[in-house]
């Protein structure tokens, strides 16, 4: 089950440096000139979750397998991308394929790194990218919506649903507002909006790339970004890409002391990964045994058979029940046997909505 976050931004804001640190590789070429990333680089990263370590300890598991997110490093965008400027068409096509947008913004001063527009203004940078995405969506919907309205008037039910929700998105775009502010009235409209693959309908996480000295509490630039994110219902985190790039070169046992010396409790990347996870409305459930303890990802609201299907399609097809223990009960009563004895193991059926932290064993018959 792949969940993809696309890392975007203007050239030279730290996208590739951040991506390299995220994936602990040098797969993306990081250099001080525009368009150093030509093809989107893809990396899978583990979602940090201390609960998994504790579950493995209790279950005496031989190995640990974390759940993962996929990050795509996308070539830098410039003004006019919606009309094909720079690498515009490729940029927009790559964004269309991701589930969420991680928008890196330059929030550091200094002349060592050239800004493509000759100034440091993260809000203007965000607006430049958002404008190009809105223009692309606007052009698309102005062609599609009139045809959908025409079909809807002729009695086509599917077109009526699409015309309603995409018409609302079109009006927002005409007001220079992103399509993510569209409010579908029911599940049908929500699905129609998702299938339209509008660029500005995707959830956004702003990453404020700051200097080392601002990594703890940010600066005036990042404060403005957080205010913007709050107003939009988006998310924001502070990261120093330079610090993160240094951390990944260190031995794991040295990283804690390094972070502590800087006044940081965890890496910025951990915050980015978790925020991306939350942005996509994902939750984690666990399986545990002597062989392995493993974390799995499902969307919030998923039913037990869907969760079983993440492990194997046969589990979903032949689903009987899910033996379920809350994480806190699993730890408190020292595993499955203790939880069962304490009456904390539940037998859940097909309509059970999986909760974050559930430790599950699926019974199935094919």
C-alpha positions as CSV (number, residue, x, y, z in Angstrom):
1,X,0.0,0.0,0.0
2,X,1.9,3.0,-1.2
3,X,1.5,6.5,0.1
4,X,3.6,9.1,-1.8
5,X,4.6,12.5,-0.6
6,X,6.0,14.8,-3.3
7,X,8.7,17.2,-2.1
8,X,8.3,20.5,-4.1
9,X,9.4,24.1,-4.0
10,X,11.3,26.7,-6.0
11,X,14.9,25.8,-7.1
12,X,17.6,26.1,-4.4
13,X,15.4,26.0,-1.3
14,X,16.9,22.7,0.0
15,X,14.6,20.1,-1.5
16,X,17.3,17.7,-2.6
17,X,19.3,18.2,0.6
18,X,16.2,17.3,2.6
19,X,15.4,14.3,0.4
20,X,19.0,13.0,0.7
21,X,18.7,13.2,4.5
22,X,15.3,11.6,4.5
23,X,16.4,8.6,2.6
24,X,20.0,8.6,4.1
25,X,21.4,8.4,0.5
26,X,22.9,10.8,-2.0
27,X,20.5,9.6,-4.6
28,X,19.4,13.2,-5.4
29,X,22.1,15.5,-6.6
30,X,22.2,18.5,-4.3
31,X,23.9,21.5,-6.0
32,X,23.7,25.2,-6.0
33,X,22.0,25.8,-9.3
34,X,18.4,25.4,-10.6
35,X,17.1,22.1,-12.0
36,X,19.8,19.9,-10.5
37,X,17.0,17.4,-10.0
38,X,15.8,16.4,-13.4
39,X,14.1,13.1,-12.8
40,X,12.0,12.6,-9.6
41,X,14.0,10.6,-7.1
42,X,12.0,8.2,-5.0
43,X,12.9,7.0,-1.5
44,X,11.0,4.9,1.1
45,X,11.5,5.9,4.7
46,X,10.5,4.3,8.0
47,X,7.9,6.0,10.1
48,X,9.4,6.4,13.6
49,X,7.1,4.8,16.3
50,X,8.5,3.8,19.7
51,X,5.5,1.6,20.3
52,X,6.9,-1.0,17.8
53,X,10.1,-1.4,19.9
54,X,8.0,-2.0,23.0
55,X,5.7,-4.5,21.3
56,X,8.8,-6.4,20.0
57,X,10.2,-6.4,23.5
58,X,7.0,-7.9,25.0
59,X,6.5,-10.4,22.2
60,X,10.2,-11.3,22.2
61,X,10.2,-10.8,18.4
62,X,13.4,-11.7,16.5
63,X,13.0,-8.8,14.0
64,X,11.3,-5.5,13.7
65,X,9.7,-4.1,10.5
66,X,8.5,-0.5,10.5
67,X,5.8,0.9,8.3
68,X,7.0,3.3,5.6
69,X,6.2,6.3,3.6
70,X,7.4,7.1,0.1
71,X,9.0,10.5,-0.7
72,X,9.5,11.8,-4.2
73,X,12.0,14.6,-4.9
74,X,10.5,16.6,-7.7
75,X,12.3,19.1,-10.0
76,X,12.2,22.7,-8.9
77,X,9.3,24.9,-10.3
78,X,9.6,28.4,-11.7
79,X,7.0,31.1,-12.5
80,X,5.2,30.1,-15.7
81,X,5.3,26.4,-15.1
82,X,1.6,26.0,-15.9
83,X,2.5,27.3,-19.4
84,X,5.4,24.9,-19.7
85,X,8.2,27.2,-18.5
86,X,11.3,25.6,-17.0
87,X,10.5,21.9,-16.4
88,X,6.8,22.9,-15.9
89,X,4.9,20.1,-17.6
90,X,7.1,17.4,-16.1
91,X,6.8,19.1,-12.6
92,X,3.0,19.2,-12.8
93,X,2.8,15.6,-14.1
94,X,4.9,14.4,-11.2
95,X,2.9,16.2,-8.6
96,X,-0.3,14.7,-10.0
97,X,1.0,11.2,-9.1
98,X,1.5,11.9,-5.3
99,X,-0.9,11.8,-2.4
100,X,0.3,14.8,-0.6
101,X,2.7,17.8,-1.2
102,X,5.6,18.5,1.1
103,X,6.4,22.2,0.2
104,X,10.0,23.2,1.2
105,X,10.3,26.9,1.8
106,X,13.6,28.8,2.3
107,X,13.5,30.5,5.7
108,X,17.2,31.3,6.0
109,X,19.2,34.3,5.0
110,X,22.7,34.3,3.6
111,X,24.1,34.7,0.1
112,X,25.9,31.4,-0.3
113,X,22.9,29.8,-1.9
114,X,21.4,31.7,-4.9
115,X,17.6,32.3,-4.7
116,X,16.0,31.9,-8.2
117,X,14.1,35.2,-7.7
118,X,16.9,37.1,-5.8
119,X,15.2,37.4,-2.5
120,X,14.2,35.5,0.7
121,X,10.4,35.5,1.1
122,X,8.9,32.1,1.9
123,X,5.3,33.4,1.6
124,X,5.9,34.7,-1.9
125,X,7.7,31.4,-2.8
126,X,4.7,29.5,-1.5
127,X,2.3,31.7,-3.5
128,X,4.4,31.3,-6.7
129,X,4.1,27.5,-6.5
130,X,0.5,27.6,-5.5
131,X,-0.4,30.0,-8.3
132,X,1.1,27.7,-10.9
133,X,-0.8,24.8,-9.5
134,X,-4.1,26.8,-9.4
135,X,-3.6,28.0,-13.0
136,X,-3.1,24.4,-14.1
137,X,-6.2,23.2,-12.3
138,X,-8.2,26.2,-13.5
139,X,-7.3,25.5,-17.2
140,X,-8.3,21.9,-16.7
141,X,-11.7,22.5,-15.1
142,X,-12.7,25.3,-17.4
143,X,-12.5,22.7,-20.2
144,X,-14.2,19.9,-18.2
145,X,-17.0,21.4,-16.2
146,X,-19.1,22.8,-19.1
147,X,-19.1,19.4,-20.7
148,X,-20.1,17.8,-17.4
149,X,-22.9,20.3,-16.8
150,X,-24.2,19.6,-20.3
151,X,-24.3,15.8,-19.7
152,X,-25.8,16.3,-16.2
153,X,-28.7,18.3,-17.8
154,X,-29.2,15.4,-20.1
155,X,-29.8,13.1,-17.1
156,X,-26.4,11.5,-16.7
157,X,-26.1,10.8,-12.9
158,X,-22.3,10.4,-12.7
159,X,-21.9,13.7,-14.6
160,X,-24.3,15.4,-12.2
161,X,-22.1,14.4,-9.2
162,X,-18.9,15.5,-11.0
163,X,-20.4,18.8,-12.2
164,X,-21.6,19.7,-8.7
165,X,-18.3,19.1,-6.8
166,X,-15.9,20.2,-9.7
167,X,-18.1,23.2,-10.3
168,X,-17.5,24.2,-6.7
169,X,-13.7,23.7,-7.1
170,X,-13.8,25.8,-10.2
171,X,-15.4,28.7,-8.4
172,X,-12.8,28.5,-5.7
173,X,-10.0,28.6,-8.2
174,X,-11.6,31.6,-9.9
175,X,-11.3,33.3,-6.5
176,X,-7.6,32.3,-6.3
177,X,-8.4,29.7,-3.7
178,X,-7.1,26.1,-3.8
179,X,-9.4,23.2,-4.6
180,X,-8.6,21.6,-1.3
181,X,-11.2,24.0,0.3
182,X,-13.9,22.3,-1.7
183,X,-16.6,20.7,0.6
184,X,-18.1,17.5,-1.0
185,X,-21.6,16.9,0.3
186,X,-21.4,13.1,0.3
187,X,-19.1,10.2,-0.4
188,X,-19.9,10.2,-4.1
189,X,-18.7,13.8,-4.5
190,X,-15.7,13.1,-2.4
191,X,-14.7,10.2,-4.7
192,X,-15.3,12.4,-7.8
193,X,-13.0,15.1,-6.4
194,X,-10.3,12.5,-5.6
195,X,-10.5,11.0,-9.1
196,X,-10.2,14.4,-10.7
197,X,-6.6,14.5,-9.5
198,X,-6.6,18.3,-9.0
199,X,-3.1,19.5,-8.0
200,X,-4.5,22.0,-5.4
201,X,-6.8,19.4,-3.9
202,X,-3.9,17.6,-2.4
203,X,-3.0,18.2,1.3
204,X,0.0,20.3,2.0
205,X,2.8,20.3,4.6
206,X,5.0,23.3,4.7
207,X,8.6,22.6,5.7
208,X,10.5,25.7,6.9
209,X,14.2,25.2,6.1
210,X,16.1,27.3,8.6
211,X,19.7,27.9,9.6
212,X,21.2,25.8,12.4
213,X,20.7,28.5,15.0
214,X,17.0,28.7,14.3
215,X,16.4,24.9,14.3
216,X,14.8,24.9,17.8
217,X,12.3,27.7,17.7
218,X,12.4,29.0,14.1
219,X,12.5,32.7,13.1
220,X,10.4,35.5,11.7
221,X,10.2,33.8,8.3
222,X,8.9,30.5,9.7
223,X,6.5,32.3,12.0
224,X,4.8,33.7,8.9
225,X,4.7,30.3,7.3
226,X,3.0,28.8,10.4
227,X,0.4,31.6,10.3
228,X,-0.3,30.8,6.6
229,X,-0.6,27.1,7.3
230,X,-3.0,27.7,10.2
231,X,-5.2,29.9,8.0
232,X,-5.3,27.3,5.3
233,X,-5.8,24.3,7.5
234,X,-2.4,23.0,6.3
235,X,0.5,21.7,8.5
236,X,4.0,23.1,9.0
237,X,7.2,22.0,10.6
238,X,10.7,23.5,11.2
239,X,13.8,21.8,9.8
240,X,17.4,22.7,9.2
241,X,18.3,20.6,6.2
242,X,22.0,21.3,6.8
243,X,21.7,19.8,10.3
244,X,19.8,16.8,9.0
245,X,22.4,16.2,6.3
246,X,25.1,16.2,8.9
247,X,23.2,13.8,11.2
248,X,22.9,11.1,8.6
249,X,26.7,10.9,8.3
250,X,27.0,10.1,12.0
251,X,27.0,6.8,13.7
252,X,23.5,6.2,15.2
253,X,24.9,6.1,18.8
254,X,26.3,9.7,18.3
255,X,23.2,11.3,17.0
256,X,21.4,11.7,20.4
257,X,24.3,13.7,21.9
258,X,24.6,15.9,18.8
259,X,20.9,16.7,18.9
260,X,21.0,17.4,22.6
261,X,23.9,19.8,22.2
262,X,21.8,21.7,19.7
263,X,18.8,21.8,22.1
264,X,16.7,19.4,19.9
265,X,14.8,16.4,21.2
266,X,14.5,14.6,17.9
267,X,15.5,15.1,14.3
268,X,13.5,17.4,12.1
269,X,13.1,14.5,9.7
270,X,11.1,12.6,12.3
271,X,8.7,15.5,12.5
272,X,8.4,15.7,8.7
273,X,7.7,12.0,8.4
274,X,5.1,12.0,11.2
275,X,3.5,15.1,9.9
276,X,3.3,13.5,6.4
277,X,1.7,10.5,8.0
278,X,-0.9,12.6,9.8
279,X,-1.5,14.7,6.7
280,X,-2.6,11.6,4.8
281,X,-4.9,10.6,7.7
282,X,-3.0,7.4,8.3
283,X,-3.0,5.2,11.4
284,X,-0.8,2.3,12.4
285,X,-1.8,-1.2,13.6
286,X,0.6,-3.9,14.6
287,X,1.2,-7.6,14.3
288,X,3.5,-9.4,16.7
289,X,5.0,-12.8,17.3
290,X,8.3,-14.6,17.9
291,X,9.4,-14.2,14.3
292,X,8.7,-10.5,13.9
293,X,6.9,-7.4,15.2
294,X,5.6,-5.3,12.4
295,X,3.8,-2.0,11.8
296,X,1.2,-1.6,9.1
297,X,-0.4,1.4,7.6
298,X,-4.1,2.0,6.8
299,X,-6.2,5.0,6.3
300,X,-8.2,6.3,9.4
301,X,-11.6,4.7,9.4
302,X,-10.5,1.4,7.6
303,X,-12.5,-1.7,8.6
304,X,-10.8,-4.9,9.9
305,X,-11.0,-6.8,6.5
306,X,-9.3,-3.9,4.7
307,X,-6.5,-3.9,7.3
308,X,-6.2,-7.7,6.8
309,X,-5.9,-7.1,3.0
310,X,-2.9,-4.8,3.6
311,X,-1.0,-7.9,4.8
312,X,-2.4,-10.3,2.1
313,X,-5.4,-10.2,-0.2
314,X,-6.3,-13.7,0.9
315,X,-6.7,-12.4,4.5
316,X,-9.3,-9.9,3.3
317,X,-11.1,-12.4,0.9
318,X,-11.5,-15.1,3.6
319,X,-11.8,-12.8,6.6
320,X,-13.5,-14.4,9.6
321,X,-12.5,-12.2,12.6
322,X,-9.7,-10.1,14.0
323,X,-8.4,-10.8,17.5
324,X,-7.6,-7.4,18.8
325,X,-5.7,-5.9,21.7
326,X,-5.2,-2.2,22.4
327,X,-1.5,-1.2,22.5
328,X,-1.6,-0.1,26.2
329,X,-3.3,-3.4,27.2
330,X,-0.7,-5.5,25.2
331,X,2.1,-3.8,27.1
332,X,0.4,-3.7,30.5
333,X,-0.6,-7.4,30.5
334,X,2.7,-8.6,28.9
335,X,1.4,-9.7,25.6
336,X,-1.4,-11.8,24.0
337,X,-1.7,-14.5,26.7
338,X,-1.8,-12.0,29.6
339,X,-4.3,-9.7,27.7
340,X,-6.5,-12.7,27.0
341,X,-6.5,-13.8,30.6
342,X,-7.4,-10.2,31.7
343,X,-10.3,-10.1,29.3
344,X,-8.6,-7.4,27.1
345,X,-8.5,-9.5,23.9
346,X,-11.5,-8.7,21.7
347,X,-12.9,-10.7,18.8
348,X,-13.8,-8.1,16.2
349,X,-15.9,-8.6,13.0
350,X,-16.1,-7.1,9.5
351,X,-17.6,-3.8,10.7
352,X,-14.9,-3.0,13.2
353,X,-13.0,0.3,12.5
354,X,-9.3,-0.3,13.2
355,X,-7.9,2.0,15.9
356,X,-4.4,3.5,15.9
357,X,-2.2,1.2,18.0
358,X,-4.3,-2.0,17.7
359,X,-2.3,-5.2,17.9
360,X,-4.1,-7.6,15.7
361,X,-4.2,-11.3,14.7
362,X,-6.4,-12.1,11.7
363,X,-8.4,-15.3,11.4
364,X,-9.3,-16.2,7.8
365,X,-10.4,-19.1,5.6
366,X,-9.8,-19.3,1.9
